Amino acid sequence: MNKRSAALYLSIILGLALVVGGWYLVAFLTYNSSAPFDGARAYADVQTQVDMGSRAPGADGHAQIQNWLRAELESAQWTVDVHETTRLNHPIYNLIAKRGTESPQIILAAHYDTRAFADNDPDPALHFTPVLGANDGASGAAVLLELARTLPKDSVPVWLVFFDAEDQGRIEGWDWILGSRAFAEEISVKPQAVVVVDMVGDADLNLYYEKNSDAKIRAEIWSTAAELGWQLQFIPDEKYSMLDDHTPFLEKGIPAVDIIDFDYPYWHTAQDTPDKVSAESLQAVGETLLRWIAKQKSK
């Protein structure tokens, strides 16, 4: 290689280095520390929960899921407090995940317990079988866990709350939504919004406006879903009026929204299993909430 060729070769190499170096500089300056919501990872969290068996209060899986949730949240650098109390002589364990010391502007919540009995199963022989709760229980908890991994640290103050004892109504000695009622009565915070995710993993996802939910916040969330291309899953029409974990907050005058697919045909049956849940549905809900929370910074 002569000197002229060598000089040309060197200039090309230096030019490429500048281009690549410039790209790395731009990438560094524009890098967003938040990771994208991963519906497949959330689906794996659904499977992990179901593998624990029943998570009804008193079952072995109930203590197991508390320990697992805490470990996963702490590994994502959240601080976890346990709100321990009693209702109807039953111990209640609500898990509260926080980052920092500020009061929450937003509370995102889901219940982690599963129903003790599949009393809605079409087969009466299965009515005393525990519900595995792939959708009714595991899907909401999975969405919150994946949000714990992906919410930017500079987002508005958010608490992730995992409610206990939501799903035991119509069972002697129990009632519905015991964990969220205890939280609303005993934890002195007044967020600008509470958003509950419950049964959000149905592979045939149809999320209608819940009638009791705060109209302004639900419209914001459904509009955000449409912006992201999830308008087939988020349907801006009212359909059901639900008693759910958002109810105690509404009763206290705190704006709250219930995101729920109550058309799920396997509700409280032995067939509420992971094959009825999809990563895409979890993606639709988690991605929408991630974007909606991001918008709150500009308000």
KEVOPA-65837 format. One record per residue (C-alpha): x, y, z; residue number from 0; residue in three letters. Coordinates in nm, 4 decimals. Example, Ala and Ser with C-alpha at 12.3 -4.5 7.8 and 13.67 -1.06 7.14 Angstrom:
<xx: 1.2300 yy: -0.4500 zz: 0.7800 num: 0 residuo: ALA>
<xx: 1.3670 yy: -0.1060 zz: 0.7140 num: 1 residuo: SER>
***
This chain:
<xx: 0.0000 yy: 0.0000 zz: 0.0000 num: 0 residuo: MET>
<xx: 0.1515 yy: 0.3393 zz: -0.1016 num: 1 residuo: ASN>
<xx: 0.1400 yy: 0.6514 zz: 0.1174 num: 2 residuo: LYS>
<xx: -0.1555 yy: 0.8019 zz: -0.0691 num: 3 residuo: ARG>
<xx: -0.3617 yy: 0.4841 zz: -0.0302 num: 4 residuo: SER>
<xx: -0.2654 yy: 0.4587 zz: 0.3340 num: 5 residuo: ALA>
<xx: -0.3703 yy: 0.8190 zz: 0.3958 num: 6 residuo: ALA>
<xx: -0.7054 yy: 0.7625 zz: 0.2225 num: 7 residuo: LEU>
<xx: -0.7654 yy: 0.4460 zz: 0.4233 num: 8 residuo: TYR>
<xx: -0.6840 yy: 0.6289 zz: 0.7462 num: 9 residuo: LEU>
<xx: -0.9196 yy: 0.9159 zz: 0.6629 num: 10 residuo: SER>
<xx: -1.2042 yy: 0.6696 zz: 0.5988 num: 11 residuo: ILE>
<xx: -1.1414 yy: 0.4979 zz: 0.9325 num: 12 residuo: ILE>
<xx: -1.1330 yy: 0.8323 zz: 1.1155 num: 13 residuo: LEU>
<xx: -1.4541 yy: 0.9402 zz: 0.9422 num: 14 residuo: GLY>
<xx: -1.6311 yy: 0.6225 zz: 1.0454 num: 15 residuo: LEU>
<xx: -1.5068 yy: 0.6666 zz: 1.3989 num: 16 residuo: ALA>
<xx: -1.6504 yy: 1.0175 zz: 1.4109 num: 17 residuo: LEU>
<xx: -1.9844 yy: 0.8986 zz: 1.2770 num: 18 residuo: VAL>
<xx: -2.0022 yy: 0.6070 zz: 1.5192 num: 19 residuo: VAL>
<xx: -1.8765 yy: 0.8223 zz: 1.8047 num: 20 residuo: GLY>
<xx: -2.1347 yy: 1.0846 zz: 1.7218 num: 21 residuo: GLY>
<xx: -2.4079 yy: 0.8217 zz: 1.7170 num: 22 residuo: TRP>
<xx: -2.3014 yy: 0.7002 zz: 2.0601 num: 23 residuo: TYR>
<xx: -2.3028 yy: 1.0578 zz: 2.1856 num: 24 residuo: LEU>
<xx: -2.6555 yy: 1.1167 zz: 2.0544 num: 25 residuo: VAL>
<xx: -2.7685 yy: 0.7833 zz: 2.1937 num: 26 residuo: ALA>
<xx: -2.6199 yy: 0.8717 zz: 2.5323 num: 27 residuo: PHE>
<xx: -2.7814 yy: 1.2138 zz: 2.5394 num: 28 residuo: LEU>
<xx: -3.1252 yy: 1.0845 zz: 2.4337 num: 29 residuo: THR>
<xx: -3.1202 yy: 0.7591 zz: 2.6332 num: 30 residuo: TYR>
<xx: -3.4312 yy: 0.7012 zz: 2.8398 num: 31 residuo: ASN>
<xx: -3.3557 yy: 0.5079 zz: 3.1558 num: 32 residuo: SER>
<xx: -3.6989 yy: 0.3423 zz: 3.1555 num: 33 residuo: SER>
<xx: -3.7360 yy: 0.0050 zz: 2.9879 num: 34 residuo: ALA>
<xx: -4.0378 yy: -0.0737 zz: 2.7694 num: 35 residuo: PRO>
<xx: -4.3226 yy: -0.2656 zz: 2.9281 num: 36 residuo: PHE>
<xx: -4.2796 yy: -0.6351 zz: 2.8433 num: 37 residuo: ASP>
<xx: -4.6064 yy: -0.8268 zz: 2.8164 num: 38 residuo: GLY>
<xx: -4.4210 yy: -1.1579 zz: 2.7783 num: 39 residuo: ALA>
<xx: -4.2414 yy: -1.1037 zz: 3.1078 num: 40 residuo: ARG>
<xx: -4.5728 yy: -1.0108 zz: 3.2723 num: 41 residuo: ALA>
<xx: -4.7225 yy: -1.3320 zz: 3.1338 num: 42 residuo: TYR>
<xx: -4.4351 yy: -1.5286 zz: 3.2903 num: 43 residuo: ALA>
<xx: -4.5280 yy: -1.3635 zz: 3.6214 num: 44 residuo: ASP>
<xx: -4.8851 yy: -1.4877 zz: 3.5756 num: 45 residuo: VAL>
<xx: -4.7554 yy: -1.8419 zz: 3.5305 num: 46 residuo: GLN>
<xx: -4.5307 yy: -1.8110 zz: 3.8358 num: 47 residuo: THR>
<xx: -4.8260 yy: -1.7089 zz: 4.0513 num: 48 residuo: GLN>
<xx: -5.0469 yy: -1.9888 zz: 3.9239 num: 49 residuo: VAL>
<xx: -4.7684 yy: -2.2375 zz: 3.9963 num: 50 residuo: ASP>
<xx: -4.8037 yy: -2.1421 zz: 4.3638 num: 51 residuo: MET>
<xx: -5.1531 yy: -2.2907 zz: 4.3628 num: 52 residuo: GLY>
<xx: -5.4278 yy: -2.1276 zz: 4.5636 num: 53 residuo: SER>
<xx: -5.3395 yy: -1.7823 zz: 4.6979 num: 54 residuo: ARG>
<xx: -5.6573 yy: -1.7591 zz: 4.9051 num: 55 residuo: ALA>
<xx: -5.6046 yy: -1.6369 zz: 5.2618 num: 56 residuo: PRO>
<xx: -5.4766 yy: -1.9239 zz: 5.4722 num: 57 residuo: GLY>
<xx: -5.3449 yy: -2.1274 zz: 5.1789 num: 58 residuo: ALA>
<xx: -4.9726 yy: -2.2017 zz: 5.1500 num: 59 residuo: ASP>
<xx: -4.9618 yy: -1.9975 zz: 4.8289 num: 60 residuo: GLY>
<xx: -5.0935 yy: -1.6902 zz: 5.0112 num: 61 residuo: HIS>
<xx: -4.7776 yy: -1.6547 zz: 5.2182 num: 62 residuo: ALA>
<xx: -4.5631 yy: -1.7616 zz: 4.9247 num: 63 residuo: GLN>
<xx: -4.6917 yy: -1.4898 zz: 4.6933 num: 64 residuo: ILE>
<xx: -4.6375 yy: -1.2205 zz: 4.9575 num: 65 residuo: GLN>
<xx: -4.2712 yy: -1.3207 zz: 4.9890 num: 66 residuo: ASN>
<xx: -4.2294 yy: -1.3434 zz: 4.6108 num: 67 residuo: TRP>
<xx: -4.3927 yy: -1.0067 zz: 4.5426 num: 68 residuo: LEU>
<xx: -4.1751 yy: -0.8423 zz: 4.8034 num: 69 residuo: ARG>
<xx: -3.8568 yy: -0.9933 zz: 4.6602 num: 70 residuo: ALA>
<xx: -3.9480 yy: -0.8908 zz: 4.3031 num: 71 residuo: GLU>
<xx: -4.0362 yy: -0.5361 zz: 4.4047 num: 72 residuo: LEU>
<xx: -3.7216 yy: -0.4918 zz: 4.6109 num: 73 residuo: GLU>
<xx: -3.5090 yy: -0.6237 zz: 4.3243 num: 74 residuo: SER>
<xx: -3.6671 yy: -0.3455 zz: 4.1121 num: 75 residuo: ALA>
<xx: -3.5536 yy: -0.0965 zz: 4.3807 num: 76 residuo: GLN>
<xx: -3.8851 yy: -0.0290 zz: 4.5465 num: 77 residuo: TRP>
<xx: -3.9303 yy: -0.0135 zz: 4.9231 num: 78 residuo: THR>
<xx: -4.2076 yy: -0.2434 zz: 5.0433 num: 79 residuo: VAL>
<xx: -4.4213 yy: -0.1793 zz: 5.3510 num: 80 residuo: ASP>
<xx: -4.6734 yy: -0.4303 zz: 5.4794 num: 81 residuo: VAL>
<xx: -5.0016 yy: -0.2820 zz: 5.5956 num: 82 residuo: HIS>
<xx: -5.1062 yy: -0.5465 zz: 5.8463 num: 83 residuo: GLU>
<xx: -5.4498 yy: -0.5303 zz: 6.0036 num: 84 residuo: THR>
<xx: -5.7622 yy: -0.7408 zz: 6.0595 num: 85 residuo: THR>
<xx: -6.1133 yy: -0.7444 zz: 5.9178 num: 86 residuo: ARG>
<xx: -6.3936 yy: -0.9793 zz: 6.0303 num: 87 residuo: LEU>
<xx: -6.1304 yy: -1.1467 zz: 6.2520 num: 88 residuo: ASN>
<xx: -5.9150 yy: -1.2303 zz: 5.9496 num: 89 residuo: HIS>
<xx: -5.5560 yy: -1.1048 zz: 5.9180 num: 90 residuo: PRO>
<xx: -5.5036 yy: -0.8709 zz: 5.6221 num: 91 residuo: ILE>
<xx: -5.1690 yy: -0.8081 zz: 5.4530 num: 92 residuo: TYR>
<xx: -5.1638 yy: -0.5268 zz: 5.1977 num: 93 residuo: ASN>
<xx: -4.8261 yy: -0.4720 zz: 5.0296 num: 94 residuo: LEU>
<xx: -4.7317 yy: -0.1104 zz: 4.9535 num: 95 residuo: ILE>
<xx: -4.4390 yy: -0.0444 zz: 4.7173 num: 96 residuo: ALA>
<xx: -4.2859 yy: 0.3058 zz: 4.7228 num: 97 residuo: LYS>
<xx: -3.9902 yy: 0.4949 zz: 4.5777 num: 98 residuo: ARG>
<xx: -3.8884 yy: 0.7935 zz: 4.7850 num: 99 residuo: GLY>
<xx: -4.0728 yy: 0.9588 zz: 5.0712 num: 100 residuo: THR>
<xx: -4.3262 yy: 1.1724 zz: 4.8843 num: 101 residuo: GLU>
<xx: -4.6977 yy: 1.1083 zz: 4.9204 num: 102 residuo: SER>
<xx: -4.8398 yy: 0.9373 zz: 4.6137 num: 103 residuo: PRO>
<xx: -4.9917 yy: 1.1402 zz: 4.3345 num: 104 residuo: GLN>
<xx: -5.1105 yy: 0.8125 zz: 4.1813 num: 105 residuo: ILE>
<xx: -5.1879 yy: 0.4763 zz: 4.3386 num: 106 residuo: ILE>
<xx: -5.1911 yy: 0.1780 zz: 4.1041 num: 107 residuo: LEU>
<xx: -5.3505 yy: -0.1234 zz: 4.2674 num: 108 residuo: ALA>
<xx: -5.4462 yy: -0.4870 zz: 4.2165 num: 109 residuo: ALA>
<xx: -5.5491 yy: -0.7714 zz: 4.4426 num: 110 residuo: HIS>
<xx: -5.3163 yy: -1.0683 zz: 4.4804 num: 111 residuo: TYR>
<xx: -5.5434 yy: -1.3144 zz: 4.6583 num: 112 residuo: ASP>
<xx: -5.7476 yy: -1.5763 zz: 4.4720 num: 113 residuo: THR>
<xx: -6.0933 yy: -1.7065 zz: 4.5515 num: 114 residuo: ARG>
<xx: -6.1056 yy: -2.0030 zz: 4.7868 num: 115 residuo: ALA>
<xx: -6.3835 yy: -2.1812 zz: 4.5952 num: 116 residuo: PHE>
<xx: -6.4711 yy: -2.2144 zz: 4.2261 num: 117 residuo: ALA>
<xx: -6.8400 yy: -2.1722 zz: 4.3079 num: 118 residuo: ASP>
<xx: -6.9205 yy: -2.0324 zz: 3.9628 num: 119 residuo: ASN>
<xx: -6.7953 yy: -2.3399 zz: 3.7810 num: 120 residuo: ASP>
<xx: -7.0536 yy: -2.5070 zz: 3.5548 num: 121 residuo: PRO>
<xx: -6.9567 yy: -2.8408 zz: 3.7131 num: 122 residuo: ASP>
<xx: -7.0980 yy: -2.8563 zz: 4.0690 num: 123 residuo: PRO>
<xx: -6.8356 yy: -3.1179 zz: 4.1553 num: 124 residuo: ALA>
<xx: -6.5709 yy: -2.8439 zz: 4.1261 num: 125 residuo: LEU>
<xx: -6.7417 yy: -2.5871 zz: 4.3460 num: 126 residuo: HIS>
<xx: -6.5049 yy: -2.6520 zz: 4.6363 num: 127 residuo: PHE>
<xx: -6.1948 yy: -2.6484 zz: 4.4174 num: 128 residuo: THR>
<xx: -5.9720 yy: -2.3426 zz: 4.4720 num: 129 residuo: PRO>
<xx: -5.9561 yy: -2.0925 zz: 4.1860 num: 130 residuo: VAL>
<xx: -5.6070 yy: -2.0707 zz: 4.0342 num: 131 residuo: LEU>
<xx: -5.6739 yy: -1.7111 zz: 3.9321 num: 132 residuo: GLY>
<xx: -5.4588 yy: -1.6661 zz: 3.6227 num: 133 residuo: ALA>
<xx: -5.6747 yy: -1.3705 zz: 3.5248 num: 134 residuo: ASN>
<xx: -5.8632 yy: -1.2963 zz: 3.8467 num: 135 residuo: ASP>
<xx: -5.5682 yy: -1.2089 zz: 4.0654 num: 136 residuo: GLY>
<xx: -5.2477 yy: -1.2928 zz: 3.8808 num: 137 residuo: ALA>
<xx: -5.2990 yy: -1.0654 zz: 3.5783 num: 138 residuo: SER>
<xx: -5.3355 yy: -0.7446 zz: 3.7785 num: 139 residuo: GLY>
<xx: -5.0441 yy: -0.8288 zz: 4.0072 num: 140 residuo: ALA>
<xx: -4.8314 yy: -0.9120 zz: 3.7017 num: 141 residuo: ALA>
<xx: -4.9061 yy: -0.5769 zz: 3.5370 num: 142 residuo: VAL>
<xx: -4.8068 yy: -0.3935 zz: 3.8566 num: 143 residuo: LEU>
<xx: -4.4835 yy: -0.5940 zz: 3.8850 num: 144 residuo: LEU>
<xx: -4.3832 yy: -0.5137 zz: 3.5283 num: 145 residuo: GLU>
<xx: -4.4655 yy: -0.1471 zz: 3.5887 num: 146 residuo: LEU>
<xx: -4.2373 yy: -0.1627 zz: 3.8929 num: 147 residuo: ALA>
<xx: -3.9558 yy: -0.2648 zz: 3.6575 num: 148 residuo: ARG>
<xx: -4.0307 yy: -0.0080 zz: 3.3881 num: 149 residuo: THR>
<xx: -4.1633 yy: 0.3114 zz: 3.5494 num: 150 residuo: LEU>
<xx: -3.9001 yy: 0.5855 zz: 3.5167 num: 151 residuo: PRO>
<xx: -3.7593 yy: 0.6988 zz: 3.8476 num: 152 residuo: LYS>
<xx: -3.8411 yy: 1.0592 zz: 3.7633 num: 153 residuo: ASP>
<xx: -4.2126 yy: 0.9920 zz: 3.7155 num: 154 residuo: SER>
<xx: -4.4687 yy: 1.1564 zz: 3.9407 num: 155 residuo: VAL>
<xx: -4.4839 yy: 0.9905 zz: 4.2848 num: 156 residuo: PRO>
<xx: -4.6512 yy: 0.6510 zz: 4.2475 num: 157 residuo: VAL>
<xx: -4.7388 yy: 0.3800 zz: 4.4961 num: 158 residuo: TRP>
<xx: -4.8023 yy: 0.0246 zz: 4.3802 num: 159 residuo: LEU>
<xx: -5.0463 yy: -0.1418 zz: 4.6188 num: 160 residuo: VAL>
<xx: -5.1242 yy: -0.5129 zz: 4.6234 num: 161 residuo: PHE>
<xx: -5.4502 yy: -0.5682 zz: 4.8100 num: 162 residuo: PHE>
<xx: -5.5274 yy: -0.8763 zz: 5.0142 num: 163 residuo: ASP>
<xx: -5.8682 yy: -1.0389 zz: 5.0675 num: 164 residuo: ALA>
<xx: -6.0537 yy: -0.8877 zz: 4.7733 num: 165 residuo: GLU>
<xx: -6.2168 yy: -1.2010 zz: 4.6422 num: 166 residuo: ASP>
<xx: -6.3860 yy: -1.3884 zz: 4.9290 num: 167 residuo: GLN>
<xx: -6.7386 yy: -1.2424 zz: 4.9230 num: 168 residuo: GLY>
<xx: -7.0384 yy: -1.4730 zz: 4.9514 num: 169 residuo: ARG>
<xx: -6.8298 yy: -1.7075 zz: 5.1683 num: 170 residuo: ILE>
<xx: -6.9410 yy: -1.7462 zz: 5.5300 num: 171 residuo: GLU>
<xx: -6.7440 yy: -1.5178 zz: 5.7609 num: 172 residuo: GLY>
<xx: -6.6016 yy: -1.3102 zz: 5.4739 num: 173 residuo: TRP>
<xx: -6.6922 yy: -1.0153 zz: 5.2545 num: 174 residuo: ASP>
<xx: -6.5631 yy: -0.8558 zz: 4.9353 num: 175 residuo: TRP>
<xx: -6.2770 yy: -0.5998 zz: 4.9146 num: 176 residuo: ILE>
<xx: -6.1627 yy: -0.6289 zz: 5.2765 num: 177 residuo: LEU>
<xx: -5.8030 yy: -0.5320 zz: 5.2009 num: 178 residuo: GLY>
<xx: -5.8801 yy: -0.2158 zz: 5.0063 num: 179 residuo: SER>
<xx: -6.1403 yy: -0.1052 zz: 5.2605 num: 180 residuo: ARG>
<xx: -5.8873 yy: -0.1443 zz: 5.5396 num: 181 residuo: ALA>
<xx: -5.6280 yy: 0.0505 zz: 5.3401 num: 182 residuo: PHE>
<xx: -5.8662 yy: 0.3360 zz: 5.2591 num: 183 residuo: ALA>
<xx: -5.9736 yy: 0.3587 zz: 5.6236 num: 184 residuo: GLU>
<xx: -5.6308 yy: 0.3315 zz: 5.7856 num: 185 residuo: GLU>
<xx: -5.3716 yy: 0.4815 zz: 5.5464 num: 186 residuo: ILE>
<xx: -5.3836 yy: 0.8620 zz: 5.5475 num: 187 residuo: SER>
<xx: -5.3050 yy: 0.9612 zz: 5.1906 num: 188 residuo: VAL>
<xx: -5.5132 yy: 1.1434 zz: 4.9339 num: 189 residuo: LYS>
<xx: -5.3774 yy: 1.0764 zz: 4.5837 num: 190 residuo: PRO>
<xx: -5.5061 yy: 1.2556 zz: 4.2773 num: 191 residuo: GLN>
<xx: -5.5956 yy: 0.9200 zz: 4.1215 num: 192 residuo: ALA>
<xx: -5.6341 yy: 0.5551 zz: 4.2154 num: 193 residuo: VAL>
<xx: -5.6319 yy: 0.3084 zz: 3.9267 num: 194 residuo: VAL>
<xx: -5.7255 yy: -0.0546 zz: 3.9934 num: 195 residuo: VAL>
<xx: -5.6415 yy: -0.3292 zz: 3.7448 num: 196 residuo: VAL>
<xx: -5.8463 yy: -0.6453 zz: 3.7887 num: 197 residuo: ASP>
<xx: -5.8965 yy: -0.9271 zz: 3.5359 num: 198 residuo: MET>
<xx: -5.6962 yy: -0.7523 zz: 3.2645 num: 199 residuo: VAL>
<xx: -5.5282 yy: -1.0537 zz: 3.1029 num: 200 residuo: GLY>
<xx: -5.8185 yy: -1.2162 zz: 2.9160 num: 201 residuo: ASP>
<xx: -5.6940 yy: -1.3239 zz: 2.5720 num: 202 residuo: ALA>
<xx: -6.0189 yy: -1.1782 zz: 2.4341 num: 203 residuo: ASP>
<xx: -5.9813 yy: -0.8475 zz: 2.6159 num: 204 residuo: LEU>
<xx: -6.2806 yy: -0.6116 zz: 2.6296 num: 205 residuo: ASN>
<xx: -6.2305 yy: -0.3248 zz: 2.8715 num: 206 residuo: LEU>
<xx: -6.5435 yy: -0.1102 zz: 2.8901 num: 207 residuo: TYR>
<xx: -6.5849 yy: 0.2031 zz: 3.0980 num: 208 residuo: TYR>
<xx: -6.6850 yy: 0.0986 zz: 3.4494 num: 209 residuo: GLU>
<xx: -6.9874 yy: 0.3105 zz: 3.5423 num: 210 residuo: LYS>
<xx: -6.8773 yy: 0.4234 zz: 3.8895 num: 211 residuo: ASN>
<xx: -6.5241 yy: 0.5229 zz: 3.7859 num: 212 residuo: SER>
<xx: -6.4078 yy: 0.8839 zz: 3.7693 num: 213 residuo: ASP>
<xx: -6.5168 yy: 1.0014 zz: 3.4234 num: 214 residuo: ALA>
<xx: -6.2220 yy: 1.2335 zz: 3.3575 num: 215 residuo: LYS>
<xx: -5.9489 yy: 0.9858 zz: 3.4485 num: 216 residuo: ILE>
<xx: -6.1056 yy: 0.6916 zz: 3.2700 num: 217 residuo: ARG>
<xx: -6.1421 yy: 0.9043 zz: 2.9527 num: 218 residuo: ALA>
<xx: -5.7724 yy: 0.9972 zz: 2.9747 num: 219 residuo: GLU>
<xx: -5.6673 yy: 0.6349 zz: 3.0091 num: 220 residuo: ILE>
<xx: -5.8918 yy: 0.5050 zz: 2.7298 num: 221 residuo: TRP>
<xx: -5.7774 yy: 0.7886 zz: 2.5024 num: 222 residuo: SER>
<xx: -5.4154 yy: 0.7000 zz: 2.5754 num: 223 residuo: THR>
<xx: -5.4878 yy: 0.3384 zz: 2.4839 num: 224 residuo: ALA>
<xx: -5.6328 yy: 0.4503 zz: 2.1502 num: 225 residuo: ALA>
<xx: -5.3221 yy: 0.6595 zz: 2.0795 num: 226 residuo: GLU>
<xx: -5.1141 yy: 0.3448 zz: 2.1244 num: 227 residuo: LEU>
<xx: -5.3353 yy: 0.1363 zz: 1.8961 num: 228 residuo: GLY>
<xx: -5.5255 yy: -0.0529 zz: 2.1694 num: 229 residuo: TRP>
<xx: -5.8704 yy: 0.0858 zz: 2.0838 num: 230 residuo: GLN>
<xx: -6.0111 yy: -0.2629 zz: 2.0219 num: 231 residuo: LEU>
<xx: -5.9237 yy: -0.3616 zz: 2.3789 num: 232 residuo: GLN>
<xx: -6.0267 yy: -0.0332 zz: 2.5473 num: 233 residuo: PHE>
<xx: -6.3883 yy: 0.0345 zz: 2.4517 num: 234 residuo: ILE>
<xx: -6.5130 yy: 0.3819 zz: 2.5575 num: 235 residuo: PRO>
<xx: -6.8695 yy: 0.2748 zz: 2.6373 num: 236 residuo: ASP>
<xx: -7.0182 yy: 0.2065 zz: 2.9792 num: 237 residuo: GLU>
<xx: -7.1247 yy: -0.1488 zz: 3.0544 num: 238 residuo: LYS>
<xx: -7.0851 yy: -0.2629 zz: 3.4174 num: 239 residuo: TYR>
<xx: -7.1186 yy: -0.1120 zz: 3.7623 num: 240 residuo: SER>
<xx: -6.8655 yy: -0.2885 zz: 3.9839 num: 241 residuo: MET>
<xx: -6.8024 yy: -0.3315 zz: 4.3553 num: 242 residuo: LEU>
<xx: -6.4249 yy: -0.3548 zz: 4.3421 num: 243 residuo: ASP>
<xx: -6.1096 yy: -0.2244 zz: 4.5078 num: 244 residuo: ASP>
<xx: -6.1710 yy: 0.1269 zz: 4.3704 num: 245 residuo: HIS>
<xx: -6.4997 yy: 0.1546 zz: 4.5643 num: 246 residuo: THR>
<xx: -6.3603 yy: 0.2504 zz: 4.9085 num: 247 residuo: PRO>
<xx: -6.1648 yy: 0.5351 zz: 4.7504 num: 248 residuo: PHE>
<xx: -6.4666 yy: 0.6693 zz: 4.5640 num: 249 residuo: LEU>
<xx: -6.6576 yy: 0.6609 zz: 4.8922 num: 250 residuo: GLU>
<xx: -6.3881 yy: 0.8845 zz: 5.0429 num: 251 residuo: LYS>
<xx: -6.4082 yy: 1.1309 zz: 4.7547 num: 252 residuo: GLY>
<xx: -6.0809 yy: 1.0183 zz: 4.5946 num: 253 residuo: ILE>
<xx: -6.0980 yy: 0.9896 zz: 4.2122 num: 254 residuo: PRO>
<xx: -6.0656 yy: 0.6240 zz: 4.1204 num: 255 residuo: ALA>
<xx: -6.0971 yy: 0.4036 zz: 3.8142 num: 256 residuo: VAL>
<xx: -6.1539 yy: 0.0304 zz: 3.7766 num: 257 residuo: ASP>
<xx: -5.9971 yy: -0.1287 zz: 3.4685 num: 258 residuo: ILE>
<xx: -6.1710 yy: -0.4654 zz: 3.4434 num: 259 residuo: ILE>
<xx: -6.2976 yy: -0.7107 zz: 3.1829 num: 260 residuo: ASP>
<xx: -6.6071 yy: -0.8537 zz: 3.3471 num: 261 residuo: PHE>
<xx: -6.7060 yy: -1.0463 zz: 3.0353 num: 262 residuo: ASP>
<xx: -6.4472 yy: -1.3094 zz: 3.1313 num: 263 residuo: TYR>
<xx: -6.6334 yy: -1.6430 zz: 3.1078 num: 264 residuo: PRO>
<xx: -6.4005 yy: -1.8283 zz: 3.3481 num: 265 residuo: TYR>
<xx: -6.4567 yy: -1.5979 zz: 3.6457 num: 266 residuo: TRP>
<xx: -6.4577 yy: -1.7971 zz: 3.9703 num: 267 residuo: HIS>
<xx: -6.4228 yy: -2.1292 zz: 3.7903 num: 268 residuo: THR>
<xx: -6.1554 yy: -2.3972 zz: 3.7878 num: 269 residuo: ALA>
<xx: -6.0779 yy: -2.2961 zz: 3.4277 num: 270 residuo: GLN>
<xx: -5.9207 yy: -1.9606 zz: 3.5179 num: 271 residuo: ASP>
<xx: -5.5819 yy: -2.0854 zz: 3.3970 num: 272 residuo: THR>
<xx: -5.2871 yy: -1.9314 zz: 3.2056 num: 273 residuo: PRO>
<xx: -5.4058 yy: -2.0567 zz: 2.8658 num: 274 residuo: ASP>
<xx: -5.6974 yy: -1.8090 zz: 2.8957 num: 275 residuo: LYS>
<xx: -5.4539 yy: -1.5167 zz: 2.9379 num: 276 residuo: VAL>
<xx: -5.2342 yy: -1.3509 zz: 2.6748 num: 277 residuo: SER>
<xx: -4.9159 yy: -1.1466 zz: 2.6822 num: 278 residuo: ALA>
<xx: -5.0740 yy: -0.9083 zz: 2.4307 num: 279 residuo: GLU>
<xx: -5.3574 yy: -0.8203 zz: 2.6669 num: 280 residuo: SER>
<xx: -5.1129 yy: -0.7567 zz: 2.9503 num: 281 residuo: LEU>
<xx: -4.9070 yy: -0.5453 zz: 2.7084 num: 282 residuo: GLN>
<xx: -5.2096 yy: -0.3352 zz: 2.6141 num: 283 residuo: ALA>
<xx: -5.2883 yy: -0.2514 zz: 2.9756 num: 284 residuo: VAL>
<xx: -4.9339 yy: -0.2028 zz: 3.1011 num: 285 residuo: GLY>
<xx: -4.8175 yy: 0.0024 zz: 2.8036 num: 286 residuo: GLU>
<xx: -5.1245 yy: 0.2257 zz: 2.8325 num: 287 residuo: THR>
<xx: -5.0709 yy: 0.2920 zz: 3.2023 num: 288 residuo: LEU>
<xx: -4.7014 yy: 0.3587 zz: 3.1476 num: 289 residuo: LEU>
<xx: -4.7839 yy: 0.6236 zz: 2.8855 num: 290 residuo: ARG>
<xx: -5.0684 yy: 0.7720 zz: 3.0918 num: 291 residuo: TRP>
<xx: -4.8427 yy: 0.8138 zz: 3.3955 num: 292 residuo: ILE>
<xx: -4.5800 yy: 0.9825 zz: 3.1784 num: 293 residuo: ALA>
<xx: -4.8400 yy: 1.2387 zz: 3.0726 num: 294 residuo: LYS>
<xx: -4.9033 yy: 1.3389 zz: 3.4345 num: 295 residuo: GLN>
<xx: -4.5643 yy: 1.5127 zz: 3.4536 num: 296 residuo: LYS>
<xx: -4.6823 yy: 1.7845 zz: 3.2186 num: 297 residuo: SER>
<xx: -4.9912 yy: 1.8721 zz: 3.4218 num: 298 residuo: LYS>
***
